[in-house]
Amino acid sequence: MATTIEMHKLADNLQICRILNGMWQVSGSHGSINMMTALNEMIKYHDCGFTSWDMADIYGPAEMLFGRFNDVLASRNDVETTKLTGLTKFVPHPVTMTKRLVENAVRRSLQRMHVSILDLIQFHWWDYQNSSYLDALRHLDDLKHAGLLRHLGLTNFDTQRMQEISDAGLRFVSNQVQYSILDQRPAVQMEQFCKKNKVGLLAYGTLAGGFFSEKYLGRPEPSWSDLNTASLQKYKHIIDVWGGWDLFQQLLRTLSIIAKKHGVSIANVATRYILDKPHVSGVIIGARLGISEHITDNAKTFDFQLNPDDQAQIDEFSALSNNLFDLIGDCGDEYRN
Ligand SMILES: NC(=O)c1ccc[n+]([C@@H]2O[C@H](COP(=O)([O-])OP(=O)(O)OC[C@H]3O[C@@H](n4cnc5c(N)ncnc54)[C@H](OP(=O)(O)O)[C@@H]3O)[C@@H](O)[C@H]2O)c1
């Protein structure tokens, strides 16, 4: 591949690819994964320059797979190994967050991922009524100072709590949130916070589980039983709330025209659009390792630019669709009561 993969310095000692490989897709709810095949696929991604992986303690075998992959790279003993970055998450039940509980979780991730320090741990919290999230973050901060992790990040936190955490003197470098042409809630308030506090956004849902592709262009509305991954089910709901299937088809047609003009795919246009948003450090694209693969196509995202006219045509759909911020709330509110 001739493409130069865009990289981004998320924080000191943490350089990431601007397209990260998402590992929710190995958790079991997106098709069954063969570990050996998946491992070989990871090598392919890495050798094509896609060297950053996003996982979580709750994504089934993801951290263990990363650990085995890490060993494979170490045994190759080549310079590319140093580029590998593994971002994980800590997604506990919303119970009292003791130091011991948090430290055990971090040590479990270290052990599974076969690393001596975590590049980034992204913390998720299900229930703001329980303010123990501040305790968890304080413990994580202590573990950072103790050398168990390089950086602290958040996932699915809203702007109000980002401010609260920041006011408590806790430094985090990123917030991982849903950000796509359909879901532009991060632009409402969070973007401003990120600007002021030098926090990067890591976007997921940018391809709406694969809906942003030629595969769905001109297709009738799928029934629930057609949706064979948890990801497609999640984002079909977003399409419904956003404005429904007919409007989505109009959007796909517009994206297809823009894509053809640039000689790229609908997925490339959808990804580029979000990569160009302020404070977006990277877009995470789900990888169904050993089931499907879009490496060469996704690399093309780095080979073209959207011009202001392309962007304006896409922006027009925000006026035609529903406002997700009004309907759902700020980022991540869909995960909380
Ligand atoms: N923090 C959170 O709460 C949270 C929530 C969701 C996701 N995430 C993270 O984000 C990652 C992405 O997951 P997602 O659910 O948002 O999925 P997504 O990235 O929107 O969609 C992934 C799917 O898009 C399709 N695809 C990828 N590249 C394509 C291309 N070039 N052309 C056509 N289709 C393409 C593939 O579908 P096929 O396999 O069918 O070809 C792939 O499985 C996850 O793995 C996870 O790391 C985080």
The ligand as a Gaussian input file, in Angstrom:
#p B3LYP/6-31G(d) Opt

LIG

0 1
 N      -16.876000       2.954000      23.982000
 C      -17.975000       2.391000      23.543000
 O      -19.025000       2.377000      24.224000
 C      -17.979000       1.771000      22.193000
 C      -19.181000       1.394000      21.580000
 C      -19.134000       0.851000      20.303000
 C      -17.917000       0.667000      19.668000
 N      -16.760000       1.022000      20.294000
 C      -15.435000       0.835000      19.653000
 O      -15.547000       1.179000      18.284000
 C      -15.239000       0.050000      17.457000
 C      -16.069000       0.135000      16.214000
 O      -17.313000      -0.482000      16.423000
 P      -18.704000       0.008000      15.844000
 O      -19.712000      -0.886000      16.429000
 O      -18.830000       1.460000      16.038000
 O      -18.600000      -0.368000      14.301000
 P      -18.192000       0.466000      13.003000
 O      -16.755000       0.759000      13.044000
 O      -19.144000       1.598000      12.816000
 O      -18.518000      -0.609000      11.891000
 C      -17.669000      -1.687000      11.668000
 C      -18.136000      -2.426000      10.435000
 O      -18.097000      -1.560000       9.310000
 C      -17.848000      -2.316000       8.146000
 N      -16.712000      -1.690000       7.443000
 C      -15.503000      -1.351000       7.928000
 N      -14.760000      -0.774000       6.965000
 C      -15.509000      -0.762000       5.854000
 C      -15.294000      -0.312000       4.518000
 N      -14.154000       0.278000       4.159000
 N      -16.278000      -0.490000       3.615000
 C      -17.455000      -1.071000       3.964000
 N      -17.720000      -1.510000       5.208000
 C      -16.749000      -1.353000       6.142000
 C      -17.525000      -3.736000       8.551000
 O      -18.701000      -4.489000       8.339000
 P      -18.620000      -6.011000       7.795000
 O      -17.809000      -6.717000       8.798000
 O      -20.042000      -6.443000       7.770000
 O      -17.991000      -5.943000       6.435000
 C      -17.238000      -3.586000      10.040000
 O      -17.556000      -4.747000      10.754000
 C      -15.455000      -1.147000      18.367000
 O      -14.734000      -2.275000      17.968000
 C      -14.968000      -0.605000      19.687000
 O      -13.550000      -0.658000      19.721000
 C      -16.780000       1.575000      21.534000

